[in-house]
Amino acid sequence: MNVKHLTVVTLVIGAALALSNCQTLNEDQCSVTDWRTLGGTDGAAGRAQDYVARHQEACTKYGIPVDVPAWRSGWQEGIRRYCTPYNGLEVGRRGSSYANSCPADLAVSFREAYDTGHQVWSARIERDRIQRELDDAITEVARAAPENRSLAQLKVELKRNELFSAQNRLNDADRAADFYRLRLQSNG
């Protein structure tokens, strides 16, 4: 790999990292970016096709044009790597947002997988919230005056029941996601 190619690759990776932090491309990145590679990186990250406008906005400040056809060509390849059911399941499980960026021929299967994974994330968030509430209720028992202690203990028992139900919902969502993954593997 020659020095110029290494520099371009480094700048593309740096640009992708900068963009993930809501920063725009700087002048050097605009002038040496391999637009096809950056489009592929943006697509593989699930960014929408209109994301190229952010690059245009950044590079216009420096009078540097964006090679939109090259970016779109790379994006088409990258978005197809992103919009798989396997990835949709993982993106949903992480609680990451989905920008409705998948092409029509991939959108339905990606969204179904994303929703299945997102149910796991939502159930985990609910379970964790109830666990914090239970922890707070237990602390209240310790601080409660003797005449209020039985009411505080009742609140703890109610929270334990809620936590049990929330854990069951999380287990069910996890099982559904696991079965979904198995179905994908058997189909594919």
C-alpha positions, 0 to 999 in steps of 0.5 A: 500500500503506497503512502497516498493510498494509506493517507486517503484511507486514513482520512476516510476513516477519520471522516467517518469518525468525525461524522459519527460525532456530528462533525463535518469534513474539514478542508483536507478531508474534502480535498482527498476523500475517496467519495465512493469509499465514504459513501460505502462507509455512510451506507454501511452505517445506515445513513440515509441517502440524503446524508451526502448533503452534509458532505456537500455543505461542509465541502462547499465552505472550501469551494471543493465539490463532492463527487455525488455519483461516486458517493451514491455508488458507494452508498448503494453497496454500503447500505446493502451490507447494512440492511440485512435482517441479521444487522437489523436484529442487532441494531434493534437490540442495541436500541440504535435508531433506524433512519428508514434508509433501506431500499424498498427491496430490503426494507421490510425484512430489515424492519421486521428484524429491527422491530424484533431486536428493539423489543428486547431493548425496550424490555431491558430498559423497562426491567432496569427502570423497575429495578431502580425503583425497587432499589429506591423502595428498599432504601425507603423501608430503611428510612421509614418511620416505624408507623410507615414501614409496613406501607413501605414494605408493601411498595417493595413487594409490589415492585418485586412483582413488577420486576418479576413480570418485567424480567419475564417480558425480557426473557420472552423478547430474548427468546423471540429474537433468538428464534428469529435468528434461528429462522434466518439461519435455517433460511439462509 
